[in-house]
Amino acid sequence: MHAMMKRSLLAGASLLVAASAVQAQEIDEVTLSVVGSWSSLPLYQKFEEPFWTEHLPEASDGAITVEMTTFNQLGSSGGDVFRLLSEGVFDVGMTVADYTVADAPELEGLDVPLIATDAAAAREAVDAARPMVEDIMRERFGAKLLAIAPYPPQVVFCNDELSSLADLEGRKVRGSGRMTTQFLEALGAEGINLAFSEVPGALERGIVDCAITGAGSGLSAGWWESADYLMTLPLGGWDPVVTAMNLERWESLSPATQEFLTAQISEHFEGPAWADAQGALERDVACLTGGECAVETEAAMTLVEASEEDRQTALAVLQETVLPDWAERAGDEWATRWNESVGAATGVEIPLN
């Protein structure tokens, strides 16, 4: 009996080894040119770079090799990444969805302010939007969607005292996308378009009074040296970063390679990035406000908690002003799809004529 069991186990193990060997043989030997997002921020450092340059070559037994840089290292601000991807300048590109809305206004619906206040809700909204994003990437950029990963939610850094959303009235505020800028203007603030790297100097010189970015991004870039107040109401959404591959390049890969890449990206890049998102927000806020922090920092910002009145005001502006404006720019077809997917998942509906 034991001998039969041992033979069965050995046979099963041999089949697994053989299946793995066949899979390895079916994966194309390719070198991929990959352009990641901001090199200075945790998403790239903790997830993008390790996945593409370490995990993927190892998991493919060396069949897949990667040459990687980031869009800022190429001298880009991120808005032209998918345009260049569509032209075949590189194979895989990553950038913040909001950076590309001049080319694809419908993509703005992926990152709507305030509809998700935690990582679980944000991922539910992103998953609901995924079929839309797949179509947008194919139609607008000739690209195959591979992943959508989050930055922590976009929060408010201010250099003068802040106690509620009403205090933003009359202030010059750097937004993190068109929807956010429009939202700020509906609150009576002046929305300012400004590159991420220019914000600390602009805060110090009074060019802007406040600025919106992810808590971790602001921590890494030293915004706390130029701002004293932090409001964590996600006025800029979660700034999802879209990863896509040039469609011709994708279609040139064997089905086995496509299946392998899809599974690896989902399990070893996208999943871990989302799993880390909520904890990252809490850690970053603690670091910014003088709490327990794993990195050495002198940040000691004043934390401003949003009130229920703030939340209701923000949601009213979102539904009455921001989303209808986006629907007009994107078109009724995309607005209807948004209502049926993201809207249904979040309980937020765009009023359509």
N, C-alpha and C positions, 0 to 999 in steps of 0.2 A: 504493500500500500504506500509506504513512505517512498519507495523507489519510483513508483508510478507518479506520485505527486512531484518528486524532484525532477523527473523527466519533463512533466508538464510545465513546471515553472521555468526550467531551462529553455524549453521550446518557446514559451511565451516571451522570455527575455530576448531570445534570438530574433523573434519576429519584430520586437520593438526596435532593436538595434538595426535590423534590416530596413525597417520603415524609415528610421531616422536617416540612414545612409541614402535611401532613395530620395527622400525629401531634400537632403543636402545636394545630391547630384542634380535635382531638378531646378534648384535656385540658380538663376543666372549669375555669372561672374560679371559684376558691373562696378564701375566707380561712379558715385553720385556726387555732383556738385551741389552743396547745400548752403543756403543763406539763412541764418538764424535771426532772432529779434535782438533787442538791445543787449549788447555784450556785458554791460555793467549791472544788469538786473538779475534777481534770483531765478526767474523762469529759465533763462538761458544757462546760467552757471550750474544750477542744480538739476535741470531736466533736459533741456535741448542738447547741449553739448555732450554730456555723458551718454545720452541715448544714441546720438548719431555717430560719435567718434569712438565710443568704447563698446556699448552693448550690442549694437547692430552688427558690426564686423565680427564680434565674438560669437554671437548667436548664429550667424550664417557660416561659421567655420572659415571665415576669411573670404567667402564668395563676394560679399558686398563690402566695398571700401568707400570711404567718404572723405571728400575735401570740403572743409567747412570754414565759413567766415560769418560775419553778421552784417546787416545792412548798414549799421552806423560805421563799421570798419571800412565799408565800401564808400563812405561819404554820403550815404543816403539818409533822409529823415524818415523813411519807411513807406511813404505814399506811392512810390513807383515800383515796389517789390513785385506785385502781381503783373504789372505791365511788362516788366523785364522778364518775368517768368513766362508770360505768354509768347514772348519773342524767342524763347529758348536760350536766354543768356546763362541760365543755370537750371538745374533739374528740379530742385525743391526750394521753396521760399516760405518764410514765416514773417508775418507782420500783424499789427493790431488792425482789426477789421475797420475800426473808425478812420484809420489813416487813408483808406482806399475809397471813401464814399464819393469823392469827386468823379471817379470812374464808374462806381456802382452804388448809386444812392439807396437801392433796395437792401444792400448789405448792412446799412445802418440799423435795420430792424433786429439785428442779432444782439445789439448792446443797448438796451433801453434803460435809462436811469430809473432806479428805485423799485423796479418790479421784483428784485431779489435782494433780500437783506442778509442772506447767509449762503454759504457755498452749495448746500444741497439744493436750495431753490434756484440758484444760478445755473447749476448743471441741468436741472430739470428743464429750465427755459431753453438752454443751449441745445439739449437733446431734442426738444420739440422743434427747434428751428433748423436742425441739421439737414433735413431734406430740402428746405429752401436754399440753404447755403450751398449744398451740393450743386443745385441747378444754377445758382448765381455764378459760382466759380467756373462751371463748364461753359455757360453762355457768354459771360463777360470776359473771362480770361483764358479760355481754352485750358482749364486746369482741373485736376482731380483732387477733391477735398480728401485730406488724410487725417486731420485732427483739428480740434478746437480746444485750446487750453486757456486757463484764466490767469490774468494778473489779479492780485487782491483788489477788492472794490475801490473805486475812485473816491477819495475823501477830500475834505477841504482843509487847506493850510492857510491861516491868516496871520498877518503881522500886527493887527490891532484887535482889541477885545471883541469877542464874538460870543453871544449867548443863545441866539436863535437864528432861524433862516431869515427872519425879518431884518436882521442886522446886515445882511448882504446888500440891501437896497442902497443904491448910490455908490457902491464900491466897484472897482475895476477888478474883474476876476478872470484868471486864465482858465478856460474850459478844457475838456479833454476830448472834445468831439462836437459835431454840429448840434446834436440833440441837447447836449449839456449846455452849450453856449446859449441856445435858444431858451432853455429852461431858466438859466440865470437871468436872461433879459426879461422874462415874464415875471420874475421876482423883483424887478427894478434895478438889477445890477447891470453893469456894462460888461458884456462878454468880450474877452480879449483872446485872439489867436496868437499863440506864442510857442516856439519850440521848447521841448522839455528841458534841454540843456541850458536855455536862456533864463529859466525861471528864477533861480536863486539871486542872480544879479538884478533882475527886474523887481523882485520883492525888496531888495535892499535899497534900490534907487527910487522906489515908489511908483514905478511904471505900472505895477499891479499891486493891489492890496491883499489879494488872496489868490490861491491857485489850487487846481484840482489834479490829483494823480493818485496812484495806489499808495497805500501806507508804506509798503516795503520799498517802492520806488523812491518815495520821498525820503525815507530813512537812508537808503544807499547813496542818494545824490546829495545828502546834507541839507535838505530844505529846512530842517529844524533849526539851522543856524540863522535863517532869515525870517522865520515865522514862529509865533509864540502860541497860537491857538489851533486846536485840531478838532474838527467835527467829523464824526465817522458815519453820518448818514450818506449812503452811497449815491451821491448826486451824479456821478459819472458812470454808473453801472460797474461791470467787472472787466471792462476792456479786453474781451476775448482775443486771443492771438490765433489766427488761422494758419494752418500748415497745409500747403498744397503742392502737387507735382504737375509739371508741364504735361498736358494730356497726351501729346504724341509720345513723350518719353514713357509715360505710364503704360500706354498701349503697346509699346515695344517690348515690355517685359512679359515673360511667360506667366501663365495663370498661377503656377506654383509660387513664383516670386511675388506676384501681386498679393496672393493669399498670405504669404509669409510676412510681407511688409505690413499689411493691414492688421494682422494679429499682433505683431510685435509693437506697433505704434500704439494700439489700443491698450495693451496690457502693461507695457513698460515705459510709456511716455505719457499718454493722455490720462490714464487712470491715476498714476502716482501724482501728477501735477494737480488734479482735482482733489485728491485725498489730502493733499498738503494745504490747500487753499484756505480753509477756515482757520486751522491752527496758525498758519502764517499771518493772517490778519491779526489774530489775538496777540501773537508774539511781537509783531511790528508795532502795534499800538502800545504795548507795554514798553518797548524800547524807546518809542518817541515821547512817552509821558513820564519817564524817569522810573519805570517799574523794572522788574527782573528782566535781564537781557543777556543773551548769549554772546553778544559782541560788545566791545568796549565803546561806549558813546556817552557824550555829555548832554544828550537831548533831555529836556525837561519841559515839554510842552504842556499847556493846560488842556485837558480833555473836556470837550463840550458834548454833552449827551443831547440828542435831538428829542424834543417833546412829542407827544401824540399830536398836538396841534401842528407842529412842523411837518409831521408825516402826512397828515390829512391835506395840508396846504400843498405839499409837494405832489401828492397823487392827483389832486384836482388840476394842477397846472399840467401835469403829464397827460391826462386824458382830455382836457379841454383845449390845450394849445399845442403841445409838442408832438403827440402822436398824430393828430389830424394833419399837421403840417407835413410830417414825414409821409403820410398816406398820399397826400396830394403830389409830392415829388416822386414817390416810388411808383404810384399808380394803383388803381383799385384792385387789380389782380393780386399784387403782392400784399396789399393791406388785408384783403380777404384771407389769403393764405396765412398771414400773421395771426389774424383773429382765430382761425381754425386750429392753429398749432400753439404758438407761444401764448396767445391770449387765453386759449382754453386751459393751458397748463398753469397760468398764473392768476386767472380771474380778472384780467385787465382787458378791456375791449375798446377798439378804436371805433368811434361812431362814424358810420358810412352813410352817405346819402342813398 
